[in-house]
Amino acid sequence: MWTREASEPIDTNINNRFAFPFDHVTDATGVALVNLLGSATISITFRDEGGVPFLTDSFQVPQQGHVAYTFSTRYPQTAGRRGTFEISSNSPWVSVLGLRFSPSGAFSSVTPLVSIVWLLSSATYTPSSVDYKERVRLLGNGQ
């Protein structure tokens, strides 16, 4: 029996905006969020490969609360699409971890395309390509 364990640091910059790639043509994407201080309103915007928004949502995460889910279950409108998703919060104390799951059972973390930049500028960033930066890949079949 194989036993595996890995760790991945979540983005803990004092920040309130993050952008990640997603690919729901070949894989599935998920996210885990942790809110340290005060109640936080989380907003999420999905953009297609051309940068055009096609889905938005918002939800609350209580102080010292967390949420985790795959987009295919929470946002079925993203099925068969690629692009980016932007997560923003009214609190700078929200930490985010992007996750990518392949049909083979492997999964990896997804590094934010942009994070701290928004603290320094009010410019809008629209990623133009889907570029996964994997730090860890876990295989479920013993390889």
N, C-alpha and C positions, 0 to 999 in steps of 0.2 A: 504494500500500500504506500502510495506516494504522499508525503506531507510537504506542503510548500507554504512559505510565508515570505512576504516582502513588505517593505514600507515605502511610502512615497510622501515627501513633504507637500502639504497643501500650500497654496499661495497665501502667505500670511502677511503680505505687505499691507500697511495701513492704506487701504484703497477702497473705492466703492464702485468701480466699473471694470469689467473683464470681458474679453472677446475670445471665443473658442471656435475651432472648426467643427463641423459635424458632417457625417457621411451616412445617410440612411439608404443608400443604394446597395452598398456591399456590407455595411457594418451597422451597429447600433451605438448610440451615444447616450451617456448619462451624466449626472452631476450630483455632487454632494456639497452641501453648504452648511456652515457652522456660524452661528451668530453669538458673539461673546457678550456684548453689552447692549442693554435696552432692546426694545422691540424694533424689528427691522421690516420695512416693506421692500420686497424683492421684485424687480421688474425684469422681464426677459423679452427680448426681441429676436426673432429668427429672420435671417436674410438669405435669399437665394444666392447662387453663384455670381450673379451680377450685382449683388449688394442691395437688391430691392427687398424691403421688409414684406413678409407675408403672414406673420403671426406674432401677436403680442399677448402677454399675460402678466399678472402681478399676484403676489400672495404674501402673507405675513410669516415671519419666523420669530418666535419669542426669544427673550433674553436667555442665553445659554441653551438655545434650542438648535436642532439640526433637521435637515430634510435630505433625502437621497431618493433618486428615481431615474429610470430610463425614459428618454423622450418618446420612444415608440409607444409606451403605455400611457403616459400623461398627455402627449401631444401627437395623436395619430396623424394629424395633418402634415407631419414632417416625413412620413413614409415615402420612400422612393425619391428623396431629394437630398441635395448637398448644399452646403453653404456655411454660414457662421451663425452663432448665437451670441448675443450680448446680454450680460447680466449686470444690472446696476442695483444699488441699494441706497437708501437714505442714511445708512450708517457706514462709517469707514471700517468697522470692526467685523465685517463678514469675510470669512475665508472660504475659498472655493476650490474644488477638485473636479476636473473634467475626467470622464472615463469613456473608453472605447471598447466595445465588445465585438469580437468577430464570430462568425458562425461556427468556427472550429472549437470554440470554447475559450480561446485565448482572450485576455483583456489587458489593457494598458492604460496608463494615465495620459491625459492630454494637457500639454502646457498651454497656458493662455497666450494668444497671439499678441495681446496688448494688456497691460495692467497699469503700472505706475504712471504711464504717460498722461492719463487723464487728470492726475493731480497737478501736473505742471501746465496743462493747456486745456482750453475749453473746446478745442477743435474736435470735430466728429471724425472718427476713424472707421472706414469701411474696408475690411480685408477683401482683397480681390482674388485670393486663391485659397484652396484648402490644403494646408500643410501640417500634417501631424508630426509632432515632435515627441516620440515615445521615449520614456525614461526606463520603463520596466515592462517586460512582456512575460506574462505567466502562461505557461502551456498546461493544459489539463490532461494531456495524454502521456506524460512521463518523459517528454523530450527536453 
